[in-house]
Amino acid sequence: MDIDRYKGHTPGSWAAVAAGDSTYTIRAGRTLVCENVLESDKNLIVDAPFMLGEIERLTRKLDTMRARIAELENKLFEEFQSHLKDTANEVRAWPHWKLLGGKASMGYPIKGECEDEA
């Protein structure tokens, strides 16, 4: 939803004032917002500024949450990369590493890859 198109709307609380048979005038204080509004539309029109404010608030909150998620994803990725690096160093330090020709699976020799197995 493009809320930029609502910039410059009449600010403040809007109120419906009965203007005749089933029609209302909508005002924001002394400012006329619209007239000849049907009863079925008046509540929606009167609540529009509140709904817009809520959309703006929720959009800001969503943007904050997206930024935080991106930070956490980056941190998790960095920790994962660090873990992979540490794990690779542990495997290289493993005493049987040379026997395996530099190959290992979950810290155990891969069957058929030790030099003495042919």
Summary of the structure (lengths in Angstrom):
residues: 118
radius of gyration: 33.3
end to end distance: 67.5
largest distance: 100.5
contacts: 245
relative contact order: 0.08
helix: 50%
strand: 19%
